Amino acid sequence: MVFKCQEDSFLREFKTKVVSCEKIKGGFNVILEDTVLFPEGGGQPSDHGRVNDRLVKSVIRKGAQAVHFIEDETESAPFAVGEEVSQSVDWDRRFDHMQQHSGQHLITAIFDREFQLNTKSWWLGTESSYIDLDAKDVTREQLERVEKICNQLIVDCTPVGVKVYEPNDPALQSDVTRATRGLPEDVTGPLRVVTIEGVESNMCCGTHVRNLGQLQAVKLLSVEKAKNKCLVHFLVGGRVLRKLSECYEREVQFNSLLNGGPVAHVELIKKLQSTVRGTQRVAKKLTTELAAAEAERLNKLQENPPKYVFLHRCDGPDSDFVNTFLRLSKLPETFIFLTNADTDSNGKGQMVLQGKQEDIAKLGPEMCSLLDGKGNAKGTRFNAKVNKLKNVVLCEKLVQTHFSEEGLAEK
């Protein structure tokens, strides 16, 4: 089989016949005499498209055959063996992948030529792509040089050609091609070599543009350093334009929110951050003072301490208030039930209990369950994040009942 999904891919519709249609979980695996849908491979995701009116969103290669998965929960096969069917390609997806894949070849070749940095692998993502360079780091100057050279080759409309060779052809051993890299064991038949004129030749099964002018532009975004990896993220063609549109739309929103133009954005944000930090410091100080005042008010009851105390706050989760209040409280015999809620009143928040260990063990899990929370006890304290603070009243009744029954038991 010769996949019709390469440089003759401008064909939007293609007639072929069904070889097999096998029922599997969730649908059918369909093999055709030929295909215009590219099967996943070489770092490139598969094409999407249709066989007649049936949607195809997965194509994989098994040896010399492309297997098309058609989702279908019924037992009735959508096609009969030998039936002639019509294929079509999701062209927007195909052309995007062509741009990214040819762009990857170009970027890889220029890094290799200019800095002797080899590409170990690459990934074509849904938003951006990357190459994994055999390097510890890549400088901003190197990125700018590679990007400049790539875009000049695009301006020059450098031709991209494809030749097909038999596996034993001496031309595959040429120094100008990277075609001698290892092939998957199940690859059979002729081999394709993609050549960017005057730049490089590389064995590849993927889809590519006819000349670099179709790439429109290359943008190298960033360098991500991870363990034994140096990933250079990039965009090509339509993705560059989409990213520019997204950035411009955000810029316009920032103009309004910050009351200033793009040149002043960084400085305005720094001022805003400084203001926020100052406000946070003041809020923290006031929170601590409020917690101390609440604890002092409670401590005045030391001579006749209550069995339990309820305290609920609606100004958002604040561990500073909780910790300060509990630290300054001097009523070890009093059961304290603290809750605080998120400011959006969605029922989520925090629950903290403090008291005798036996009361915590008894009431903690029950109250946590009533508030749809997740937490645990540690000694004389129980902490939990909760999702249903509307049930606080039920928890209060539970506490009241518990201590009423405790009083009766003592009598």
C-alpha positions in Angstrom: 0.0 0.0 0.0 1.2 3.5 -0.8 -0.6 6.0 1.5 -2.2 8.8 -0.6 -1.7 11.2 2.3 1.5 12.8 1.3 2.3 15.6 -1.2 -0.7 14.6 -3.4 -2.8 15.4 -0.3 -4.5 18.4 -1.9 -6.9 15.7 -3.1 -9.9 16.4 -0.8 -11.9 13.2 -1.8 -10.7 9.8 -2.7 -12.4 6.6 -3.8 -11.2 3.2 -2.6 -12.5 -0.2 -1.5 -13.0 -1.9 1.8 -10.5 -4.7 2.6 -11.9 -5.6 6.1 -14.3 -4.2 8.7 -13.7 -5.8 12.1 -15.9 -5.3 15.2 -14.0 -4.2 18.3 -15.0 -2.6 21.6 -16.7 0.7 20.9 -16.7 0.5 17.1 -15.0 -1.0 14.0 -11.5 -1.2 12.7 -11.7 -0.6 8.9 -8.8 -1.4 6.5 -9.0 0.0 3.0 -7.1 -0.7 -0.2 -5.7 2.8 0.0 -6.2 5.9 2.1 -5.9 9.7 2.2 -5.9 9.7 6.0 -2.5 9.8 7.5 -1.9 7.2 10.3 -0.2 8.4 13.5 3.5 8.1 13.3 6.8 10.0 13.2 5.8 12.3 16.0 2.7 13.4 14.1 -0.9 12.6 15.2 -3.3 11.0 12.7 -5.6 12.8 10.3 -9.3 13.2 11.0 -11.8 12.8 8.2 -14.6 10.6 6.9 -15.3 7.4 5.2 -18.6 8.0 3.4 -20.6 9.8 6.2 -18.8 8.0 9.0 -16.4 10.1 11.2 -12.8 8.9 11.6 -10.8 10.4 14.5 -8.1 7.7 14.8 -5.9 6.0 12.2 -2.9 3.8 13.2 -0.4 1.9 11.1 0.1 -1.8 11.3 2.8 -2.9 9.0 1.9 -1.7 5.5 -1.8 -1.1 6.4 -3.7 1.8 7.9 -6.4 0.9 10.4 -9.2 3.4 10.6 -11.3 3.4 13.8 -15.0 4.3 13.4 -16.9 4.7 16.7 -20.1 2.7 16.6 -21.9 0.9 19.4 -24.1 -1.3 17.1 -23.2 -4.8 15.9 -24.0 -4.0 12.3 -20.9 -3.4 10.2 -21.0 0.1 8.5 -19.3 -1.3 5.3 -19.1 -4.5 3.4 -15.9 -6.1 2.2 -15.3 -5.0 -1.4 -17.6 -2.0 -1.1 -16.4 1.2 -2.8 -16.3 4.1 -0.3 -15.4 7.8 -0.5 -12.7 9.3 1.8 -12.3 12.9 2.7 -9.7 14.7 4.9 -10.3 17.3 7.6 -8.2 19.7 5.7 -7.7 22.4 8.4 -6.2 19.8 10.7 -4.1 18.3 7.9 -2.6 21.6 6.8 -1.9 22.6 10.4 0.0 19.4 10.9 1.9 19.9 7.6 3.0 23.3 8.7 4.1 22.1 12.1 5.9 19.0 10.7 7.8 20.8 7.9 8.6 23.6 10.4 10.1 21.0 12.8 12.3 19.7 10.0 13.5 23.2 9.2 14.1 24.2 12.9 15.9 20.9 13.5 18.1 21.3 10.5 19.2 24.9 11.3 20.0 24.0 15.0 22.1 21.2 13.6 23.8 23.3 10.9 24.5 26.4 13.0 25.2 24.9 16.4 25.7 21.2 15.9 22.8 20.5 18.2 21.0 17.3 17.4 17.2 16.8 17.8 16.6 13.6 19.8 12.8 13.7 19.4 9.9 16.0 18.8 6.2 16.4 19.8 3.4 17.9 17.8 0.9 19.3 20.4 -2.6 20.7 20.0 -1.5 24.2 21.0 2.3 24.3 20.5 5.1 21.8 19.6 8.6 21.2 20.7 11.9 19.6 19.8 14.1 17.8 22.3 17.6 19.1 21.7 20.7 17.2 22.7 21.9 20.2 24.7 22.1 21.3 28.3 20.8 24.8 27.4 19.9 27.0 24.5 20.6 30.8 24.7 18.2 33.6 23.7 20.8 34.6 21.1 20.7 31.1 19.6 17.0 31.1 19.4 16.9 34.4 17.7 19.5 33.3 15.1 17.7 30.1 14.3 14.3 31.9 14.0 15.8 34.6 11.8 17.4 32.0 9.4 14.2 29.9 9.3 12.0 32.9 8.4 14.4 34.1 5.7 14.1 30.6 4.1 10.4 31.0 4.3 10.5 34.4 2.6 12.6 32.7 -0.2 9.9 30.1 -0.7 12.6 27.4 -0.5 11.3 24.2 -2.3 10.4 21.0 -0.3 10.7 17.8 -2.3 9.9 14.1 -1.7 11.6 11.1 -3.2 10.8 7.4 -2.7 13.7 4.9 -2.4 14.0 1.1 -2.0 15.5 0.2 1.4 18.8 -0.9 -0.2 19.3 2.2 -2.3 22.8 3.6 -1.9 21.4 7.1 -2.0 20.0 6.6 1.5 23.6 6.4 2.9 24.5 9.9 1.7 26.1 12.3 4.2 23.5 14.9 3.3 20.6 12.8 4.6 19.6 11.8 8.1 17.8 8.9 6.5 20.1 6.3 8.1 18.3 6.5 11.5 16.6 3.3 12.7 13.3 2.4 11.4 10.4 0.7 13.2 10.7 -3.1 12.8 7.4 -3.4 11.1 8.1 -0.9 8.3 8.1 -2.5 4.8 8.4 -1.3 1.2 9.7 1.9 -0.2 11.1 4.7 2.0 10.3 8.4 1.6 13.0 11.1 2.0 11.9 14.7 2.4 14.3 17.3 1.2 14.4 21.0 2.0 16.4 22.3 -0.9 19.9 23.4 0.1 19.2 22.7 3.8 18.8 19.0 4.5 17.3 15.6 3.5 15.5 13.4 6.1 13.6 10.2 5.9 10.1 10.8 7.0 6.6 9.3 6.7 4.7 12.5 7.6 2.8 15.1 5.7 4.7 18.2 4.5 4.2 21.5 2.6 5.5 21.9 -1.1 7.7 24.8 -0.3 8.6 26.7 2.9 6.5 29.7 1.8 3.5 27.7 2.9 4.8 27.8 6.5 4.1 31.6 6.6 6.3 32.1 9.7 8.2 30.3 12.5 8.2 31.5 16.1 10.5 30.0 18.7 8.7 30.5 22.1 10.8 29.2 25.0 13.4 26.7 26.3 12.2 24.3 28.9 15.0 22.5 30.8 14.0 19.2 32.5 16.0 16.2 33.6 18.1 15.1 30.7 15.9 17.2 28.4 16.1 20.6 26.7 12.8 21.3 25.0 12.5 24.2 22.5 8.8 25.1 22.1 7.7 26.6 18.8 4.8 27.7 16.6 4.4 27.6 12.8 2.1 29.2 10.3 -1.6 29.6 11.4 -0.6 28.9 15.0 1.6 32.0 15.0 -1.3 34.1 13.7 -3.6 32.7 16.3 -1.2 33.3 19.1 -0.7 36.9 17.9 -4.5 37.4 17.9 -4.8 36.0 21.5 -1.9 38.2 22.7 -3.4 41.3 21.1 -6.9 40.6 22.6 -5.3 40.3 26.1 -3.3 43.5 25.5 -6.5 45.4 24.7 -8.1 44.0 27.9 -5.1 45.0 29.9 -5.3 48.5 28.4 -8.7 48.9 30.0 -8.0 47.1 33.3 -4.7 48.9 33.9 -5.8 52.2 32.4 -2.6 52.4 30.4 -1.1 51.4 27.1 1.1 48.3 26.4 4.4 50.1 27.0 3.3 50.8 30.6 1.8 47.4 31.3 4.8 46.0 33.2 5.3 49.0 35.4 1.6 49.3 36.1 1.4 45.6 37.1 4.4 46.0 39.4 2.7 48.9 41.1 -0.5 46.9 41.5 1.5 44.0 43.0 3.1 46.4 45.5 -0.3 47.7 46.5 -1.7 44.2 46.9 1.2 43.2 49.1 0.7 46.2 51.2 -3.0 45.5 51.6 -2.2 41.9 52.5 0.1 43.0 55.3 -2.5 45.4 56.7 -5.2 42.7 56.4 -3.0 40.1 58.2 -2.3 42.6 61.0 -6.0 43.4 61.4 -6.9 39.7 61.3 -4.4 38.9 64.1 -5.8 41.8 66.2 -9.4 40.6 65.6 -8.4 37.0 66.6 -6.7 38.3 69.7 -9.8 40.4 70.6 -12.1 37.4 70.2 -9.9 35.2 72.3 -9.6 37.9 75.0 -13.4 38.2 75.0 -13.7 34.4 75.5 -11.0 34.3 78.2 -13.1 36.6 80.4 -15.3 33.6 80.9 -12.6 31.6 82.7 -14.3 31.6 86.0 -17.5 30.1 84.5 -16.3 28.6 81.1 -19.0 27.5 78.6 -19.1 23.9 77.5 -18.9 24.9 73.9 -18.4 27.9 71.6 -19.5 28.5 68.0 -17.6 31.0 65.8 -18.3 31.4 62.1 -16.6 33.9 59.7 -17.7 34.8 56.2 -14.6 36.7 54.9 -12.8 33.6 53.5 -10.5 30.9 54.8 -7.8 32.4 57.0 -5.5 30.2 58.9 -3.9 33.2 60.6 -7.1 34.0 62.4 -7.7 30.4 63.4 -4.2 29.7 64.7 -4.0 33.0 66.6 -7.5 32.6 68.2 -6.8 29.0 69.3 -3.3 29.8 70.5 -4.5 32.6 72.7 -7.6 30.9 74.0 -7.2 29.8 77.6 -10.3 27.7 78.1 -9.0 24.1 77.7 -12.2 22.5 78.9 -14.4 24.4 76.3 -15.2 22.7 73.0 -14.5 25.3 70.2 -16.3 25.0 66.8 -14.8 27.3 64.2 -15.9 27.6 60.6 -15.0 30.0 57.8 -16.5 30.2 54.3 -15.2 31.2 50.9 -16.3 34.7 50.0 -18.3 33.6 47.0 -20.7 31.8 49.3 -20.4 28.5 47.4 -20.6 26.4 50.6 -17.0 25.6 50.7 -14.6 26.5 53.5 -12.8 25.2 56.6 -13.8 23.6 59.9 -11.7 23.5 63.0 -12.5 21.8 66.3 -10.6 22.1 69.5 -11.5 20.4 72.8 -11.1 17.3 74.9 -9.7 14.4 72.9 -12.8 12.2 73.6 -15.2 15.0 72.4 -13.0 15.5 69.2 -13.1 11.7 68.5 -16.8 11.6 68.9 -18.0 14.8 67.2 -15.2 15.4 64.6 -16.1 12.6 62.0 -19.8 13.2 62.3 -19.6 17.0 61.8 -17.1 16.5 59.0 -19.6 14.2 57.3 -22.5 16.6 57.7 -20.5 19.4 56.1 -19.3 17.1 53.3 -15.7 17.5 54.3 -12.4 15.7 54.3 -10.1 15.9 57.4 -8.7 14.2 60.4 -8.1 14.5 64.1 -4.8 15.1 65.8 -4.9 15.0 69.5 -7.2 17.7 70.7 -7.8 19.3 67.3 -9.8 18.3 64.2 -9.1 20.1 60.8 -11.2 19.7 57.7 -11.9 21.3 54.3 -15.7 21.3 53.8 -18.1 21.7 50.9 -21.6 22.2 52.5 -21.5 24.9 55.1 -25.2 25.3 54.9 -25.4 22.4 57.3 -23.6 24.3 60.1 -26.9 24.6 62.0 -27.1 20.8 62.0 -23.6 20.6 63.4 -24.5 23.1 66.1 -27.5 21.0 67.1 -25.2 17.9 67.2 -22.8 19.7 69.6 -25.7 20.9 71.8 -27.2 17.4 72.0 -23.8 15.8 72.8 -23.1 18.1 75.7 -26.8 17.9 77.0 -26.5 14.2 77.1 -23.1 14.4 78.7 -24.7 16.5 81.5 -27.5 14.1 82.0 -25.0 11.2 82.2 -23.0 13.0 84.9 -26.1 13.4 87.0 
